[in-house]
Amino acid sequence: MGGKPSARLGRRFAAFALFALWLGLGLPAQAGSPFSDWAAVVVAGDFHAHSGAPTEAFDNARHDVARSLIAAGFQPQNLRQLSVRPERYKDHPGKTSVQNVYDSLVSATAGAPGGCLIYFSSHGSPAGVVVDDQLLAPGVLEAILDQACGNRPTVAIVSACFSGVFVPALAANNRMILTAARPDRSSFGCGEADRYPYFDDCFLRTFDQAHDFPQLGRLVQACVAAREVETHMSPPSEPQLWIGPQLAPILPLYALPGRLAQGRF
């Protein structure tokens, strides 16, 4: 009844394609990884623990988040990494600064028109996220994303204390925003002996379990909450997840390793 299943699926996909084009968000590449034409910038914004002593936590997160993205199908030539101390690392990241965040995203998007991802691991305050000796305010990051990414599907992830302050400024129909804390809360795991901040650790732990970025966000939220209970950290950081209404039906088409591994793409 209603035609063969393959025909019905074909018609549904065609209708969905027209809907996506109408939204101006585009569709994932049909050959290879759906992220092969996405640009990504991963930033370690500081190298100090909360005590002021040096820590590798933010650069560990930078390196391993970038590696996970490449494993998911982001192309190395479309991915930029920034570090406050780039001379220390064999993967040769660029130097962290607000200007270099912008320049790196513009450079990466020039050859990758499909979508944008930006990830920060750093300290934060109610005024923004630490980017070396500068503070990147939510309004400035919104301008950077607007200029470099336009209306492409965009995922912005900010791992820092008080990072929920970015949600109102970045909220747009084509964006997903995931932050390590709500606007008035600290996040945890920034000590000199920590391998990663709690949020970054949960991102990396759950990355291969997620079907797509929305599910990844929910898994990270649950993981952080459990870790804070386990380590008696209070008050809870309450990571924030916001997805633009026009992006929500598109993101499931961009499959992460968990979905691919289960054969559900």
N, C-alpha and C positions, 0 to 999 in steps of 0.2 A: 504494500500500500504506500503511495507517495513516491514510487521510484526506487531504484536500487540504492543501498546505503552509500556507495562510493559517489553516486551522482548527487545525492542529497548533501553529502559532506562537501563536494566540490562547489555546489551552489551556495552553501553556507559560507565557505571560505571566500568566495568571490564577493558575496554581499558584505562580509566583514572587511575585505580589502577596500571596497569602495567607501565603507564607513570610516576606516582608518585614514584613507586619503582625504576624505572630507574634513576630518579633524586636523589634518596637516601634520600628523605625527609620523607618517611613513610606516613601513613594515620591516621586520627583520629580513636579512638576506636569506634566500631560500636554499642556497648551497653552502655547506660547511657550517661553521658556528654562527649563531644569530648575532654574536658580538664581534664578528670579524671586521665590521666597519664602524665600530664604536671607538671613541677617543676616551682616554682615562688619564687622570693625574692623581698620584698618591703622594701625600705630603707628610713628612715628619716635621712638626712645627717647633720642637724644642728638644733639648737633651738634658734637662734638669729634672730630677725627682722633686717631689713636694718638699723634701728637706733642703733642697738646693744643691745636693750632690749630683754628680753625673749619673745618668741612667741610659741604658740601651733600649728601654721599653718602646719608645716611639719609633726608633729606627728599625727595631725588630718587627714591629707591626707594619711599617712601610714596606719593608722587603717582602714579608710573607703575604701581605694582602696583594701586592703586585704579582707575586708568584701564583697565588690562587686565581687571580683574574686571568692571567695568561693560560693557566690550565683550563679555565672555563671557555677559552676561545678568543679573548682579547689578543690582538696582534702586538708583539713587542714594539714594532715601529710606530704604533699608535698610542703607546703608553709612556708617560713621563713620570719620573720619581724625583722628589726634592728632599734634601736633608740639610739641617743646619750645619753639619760637619761632613760634607761630601767627600773630603779627602781621606776619610777613614775607611771607606767602603769600596770593595772590589767591583760592585755593580755600577759604580760611577754615576750616582744620582747628581742632579743639578743642585744649585744652592737655593735654599729656601728663602723666599722673600715674597711680598705681596705682588710685586711686579712680575716675578718669575712664575708665580701661580697663573697669572693672566697670560703671560707669553707662552707658557707651556701648554695651556689649554687651547689657545689660538693655534699654535703650531700643530698640536695633535689633531684638532678638528679639521685642519686644512686637508688632510688625507683620509679622514674618517667621517663621512657625513651621516652615518646611521644614528648615532646617539652619543651621549656624554655621561661620564661618571667622574666624580671628584670625591676624594677621601682624605680627611685630615685626622691625624693622631697627634694630640698635643694637650697642653693646658688650656683652660678657658676661664672667662669671667662673664658676668652679666652683660658686658659690652662687646664680647666677641671671642675669637679663638686666637691663641698666641701663634704667630708666624715669625720665628726668630725674635728679633728685637722690636717687632711691630705687633699691633693688634688688628686682626682682620674683622671688621664690623660686619654684621649681617647685611646691611645695605650695600656695602662694597662687594661682598660675594654675590649678591643678587645682580649687581651691574656686570660683574665678570661673566656670570652664567648667561645673562641676557645677550651680551656682546659676542661671546665665544660659541654658545650653543643654540641660541635662538629658540625656535619651537621644536627642536629635536627632543625625543625622549631623553630625560635627564634624571640621573640618580645622584643625590648629594648626601654624603655621609660625614658626620662630624663627631669624632670621638674626643670629647673634652668635657670638663665640668661646665655646667650652666648652658650646654650647647642647644637646649631647647629654644633659646632665644632666636635661633636661626629659622625656626619653622614659620612664623608669621611673615618674615621678610622674603623667604624663598618660595613660599607657597604659590604655585601656578598650575594651570591645567596639565602641563606636560612634565611635571616634576614629581619625583618621590623623594622625601626627606626622611632620613633616619639619624637620630642623634643619641648620644650616650646618656643624656640626662634631661630632665625637664628644666625649664628656665631658671628655677630657684634652687636647684640641687647640684651637689658635687657628684662626680663619678669617682671610681676607685681603681687602685692598682698601678699607681704612678711612682712607686718607690724605687730606690736604686737597685734593689734585688729582684724586682718584678721582671719577668720575661716580656709580658705585655700588660697594658691596662686591661681591666676586666672586660670592657666592651669589645676591644680588639680580639681578645682571647676567645670570647664567645662568637664573634663574627667568623673567626678562622675555624673554630670547632664545628660550627653548624653549617658552614658554607656548602659542604658536600652533601648535606642532608636536604637542602632546600630545592624545591621545584622551580622557584623563581624568586625575584627580589622581594615581593611582598611577603612570601612565606619566610624568607630569610630574616626579614625584619622582625616577624613575630617570634621566630626561634631565638633570635638574639635577645629580645626582650625577656623571654622566659628563662634563658640561660643566665642572664645577668641577675635577674631576681633571685634565682636559686643560689647563685654564687654568693650574693650578698647575705642571704640567710645563713648559708654555710659558714661564712667567715665573720658573721655578727657585725656587718657594716650597716650603719644607720645614720640618718634616714635613707631609705632606698632611693636610688638615683632615678628610677622610672624612665628608661629610654623612650623617646618619642618617635612615632611613625606616622607620616602623613603622605597620602597619595592623591595626586590631582585627579579629578573625576574623569577627565578625558584620557589620562594615561592608564587608569585602572584596568580597562578591558584590553589594553595593548600588552602590558607587561607579561602576562602569562605566555605570550608567544615567544618570549625571550627565555629559553630554558637554561637553567643552571645545571651543574653536574648531577645533582640529586635526581632531577627529573630525567635526564638522559640515561643515568645509570639504571633507572627503574623502567626504561623503555616506554615512557609515557608522553614523549614529545609528539 
